[in-house]
Amino acid sequence: MAKEAAYVPNILRQGRWVPWLYLGPALILMSIFILYPGLNTLYLSFRNQNGSDWAYTTCLAGQPCWGIFENYRYALTSSIMRTAFGNNLKWILFMVSGTVLLGLLIATLADRVRYEALAKAIIFMPMAISFVGAGVIWKFVYDYGSSQVQIGLLNALITSLGGRPVSWLTEPQINTLALIVVGIWMWTGFCMTVLSAAIKGVPAELLEAARVDGANEWTVFWQIRVPLILPTIAVVITTMIINVLKIFDIVYVMTGGNYGTEVIANRLYIEMYTSYNTGRAAAIAMVLTVIIIPAIIFNIRRFRAQEAMR
């Protein structure tokens, strides 16, 4: 009887190296397509425009110079990069808060309507559109046309009501916010879906007990539902921050980064494929990676904590 209990099939009797045979193909692919490109990008960030020499050779007499870190001086202190950092901060503040709050609101309200699946499908539908496609669609919505003829949907509506048309994509005071609206339109469905699943995971008995004790719906929402789904909200927020830091398509398609709408990823693209400055593009890529890493680490720790609780 003891021998039968201790018996292990031959297929499970794996040596120390067998697991590495299973992991080997994945590790090789990751090394080729992730590790090597990352290390090469780090190396190029210390090189000059075409990678033929070190970055300090691009320094100009009488101008500030960080030596081998000259590309990082541009990535961290140049005026165009300061604009990009400022705009990315606007995207984080307005788009992340907008998508999370709207997603939470819609997830809560949709849970009470009769046609919940249909309502959620309509809200989630923009996620099925590519960022380029969404940029093209909203470029027509914001189009200024001319002072005589308004072909943009939004300006046509404004002029039909007696207002004056607005150049939504060229006015520095409003163009970044106009682009953020497009991002909110696209990503609210994602936040709604994740938060809706978390809300449905709240025990119904706990909600009923609170209502029996006299709590109104507002109190139930803020005192019970939100605290219980707070870990999910934190994951959604950090995920959206990562997405916003990498935002590129909407800005590139709708404004090309002009009129003060520059963001980090768009500047990286311009340096690499328009200015052909490999060193600066690599430095911007490394700065963007360093900014994103804390959010990734937070998400990993949160997932591990949730797995440990199960």
N, C-alpha and C positions, 0 to 999 in steps of 0.2 A: 504494500500500500504506500509506504514511504517512497519507494523507488518510482512508482507511478506519479506521485505528486511532484517529485523533483525532476521528472522527465521534461526536457526542453527540445522541441523539434530542431532538426539540423538547420533549417532555414533561418532560425533565430540565433544560432550559435555563430555570431559574427565576431571577427577579430577586431583589433584596435583600428585597423586601417580601412575596414570595409565601409564605415560611414563616410569616409572621405571620398570614396569612389562615387557615392551618390551625390555628394556636394561638389565634386570636382568640376563637372560641366558648368554648373551655375557660377562657381568661383572664377572659372576661366573667362566666361562671358562678362562677368562684372569687372574683372581686371582689365579686359580689353576695352569695354565700352564705358566704364565709369572711373576706375582707378587711374588708368593711364591718361585719359583725357584730362582728368582733374589735376594730376601732377604736371602734365605738359602745360596746362593753362597757368598754373602757378609759376612754372619756369618762364613762360613767355611774358608774364607780367613784369619781369625784371629786365626784359630785353627792349630794344628800340622799336621803331615803327615796323620794320620788316623782319625783325628777329635776327639781324646780322651782327649785332653788338649789344653791349649792356646799355641800360636806359640812361645812365649818366652822360652818355655821349650826346644826348638831345638837349642838355642844359645850355642855356644862353648866358653869356657874360652879363653880369649886373642884375640877373633875375634870380629869384629864389630857386634853390635846387635841393632835392632830397637824395642826390646821388643815385644809387641803384634803385631807390624807391621813387624815382621821378614820376613814373606812371601813376603811382598811388597819390602823389601830390596833386596831380590833375584830377584823379577820381574822387578825392576828398575835399579839395579846396577851390577848384575852378568854379566860375560863376554859373556855367551851364549845369554843372553837377549839383551845385547848391539848389538851383531851381528844380532839378529832378528829384532831389531828396525832399524838398518842400512839397512838391506835388504828390510824391508817394505817401508822405505823411497825411495829406488831405484825403487821399484814397483810403488810407487806413482808418482815419477818423470817421469819414462819412459813409464809405461803402460798407465797411465791416459793421458799424453800428446800424446802418440802414438795413442790410440784408438779415442780420441776426434778429433785430427787433421786428421787422416785417415777417420774417419766417416764423418767429415765435407767435406773433399775433395771428397769422393765418392758420398755423397748425392748431392753435387753441380754438379758433372759431370754426374751422372746417370740421373739427371733431364733433360739432353740434348740429351740422346741417345734414339734410337728408341725402343729398347727392355728394357725399364727401369725396368719393373716388374721382368723380368728374371734375369737381372744383380743384382738387389737388393736381389732376392731370393738366388742367388749363394753366395753373400757376407754374407747373414744372416745365411746360412746353418750351419756353425760351432756352432751356438747357440743351434741347435737341438741335438748336441752331449753332453753327460755328461762330466763333468770335468775329471772323472776317465778315460772315454773312450778316451778323447783328450790326456790325459797324456800318456796312453799306446801307442797311435798312434805316438805321437811325440818322445817317448822313442825309438821306432824303427827307426825313422828318424835320431835321434842323436846318435844311437848306435855306439860304437867304434869298437866292435869286437876284432880283434887282429891286430898286425902289418902286418901279412900276408894276412888275409882275412877281408874284410870290408863288413859287412852285413847291416850297417846303410845306408839309402838312401843318406844322405848328404855327408858322408865320401866316399861312393862309387863314387859319382859324382866328389868329389874333387880329388880322386886318379886317376880316369879316365882322368882327365885333367892334370895329372902330378904332382899334389900337394901332400902334406903329410897329413895323417888323423889327426883329432883333437878329443881329448876326451872332447866333449862338456859339459858333465854333471859332470866331476870331476875336471876340471880346475877352480880354484877359481876366476880367472880373468874374465872368460866368462860364467860360468855356470848359474849364476843368470840372466844374460841378455838373455841366451838361454831359460830359463823358462819364462821370460817376453814376449818373442816373441810368445810363445804359448798362453799366456793370451791376447795379442793383436789380434792374429788370431781369438780367440773365441769371444771377446767382441766388435770388430769393427762393426759388424753387428748391435748390439744393438744401439750403438751411431749413426750409419748411419740412422737407422729407425726413431729415435726420432728427430734428426736434420733435416732429410728430411721432416718430417711433419711440422716442424717450418718454413723451407724455403718455402714450398708451401703455407704457411699462409701469406707470404709477399705480399702485394697488387701489382698486375701486373701493375696497373696504375702508381704507384710510380716509378717502375723500368723503365717504358717506358718514363716517364717524365724526368728522369735523363739521359737516352740515348739521348733524343731529345735535352737536354741542352749541349750535347757534352761529357758526361762521358763515358769512355771506360768500358769494362767488369770488369777489375781489380778494378777500382774505385767504380763501382756499388756494387761489392761484399764486399769490405772493408768498404765503407762509408755508405752503405744503408742496405744491407742484414745482415751483421754481427751485427751492432748495434741493429737492430730490433729483432734478434733472440738471443741476448746476455743473456736474462733471461733463455732461454732454455739451452744455452750452460753452464751457471752456474749450473743449476740443473743436467745436464749430468755429469759435472765434479765432483760435490759433490757425486752423486750416484756412480760414478766409484771409488772415494776415499773410500767410505764405502765398496764397493766390494773388493778393493785391501787390505784394512786393515784386512779383514776376509779371505784372500786367504789361502787356505789349500790344496785342492785336488791335484792341479798340482804339488806342491812341495812334498807332501807326496808320490804320485805315482811315480814320476820321480827320486827323489833323497832321499826321506825320511828325508830331512833336513840336510843331510850329505854334506861334502865338502864345508862348508861355505854357504849353501843355506837356513839356518834356518830362519823361519818367526814366528811371534807371535802366530798365530793359531796353527801351527805345534808344537811349543814348549808346548803350552797348552795341546795338545793331548798326547804328550810324557810324560809329568809330570803326567797326569791323568791315562793313560792306559798302560804305560810302567814302569814308576818309582813308580806308585801308590801313589803319593804325592798329596793328595786332597787339602791340604792347599795352596801349591804353584800354583796348577792349578787354584784354585778359585781366587787367587790374580791376576794371569795373565788375567783371564777372566774379572775381575773388571777393570783392567788397560785398556784392550782392549775396554770395554764398555765406559769408560770415554773418551777415544780418539775419539770414533765414535760419541758420543752425539752431539758435536758442528756441525758436518756435517748434522746430522738429524734435529737439530733445524733450521739450515739455510734453508734446503729444505722445512720444514713446513712453515717458514715465507715467503719463495718465493711463495709457492702454495697459501697461504692466500692472498698475494699481487696481484697475478694474478687473483684470484677469485674476489677480490674487484674491479679490473679494468673492469670486465665484466658487 
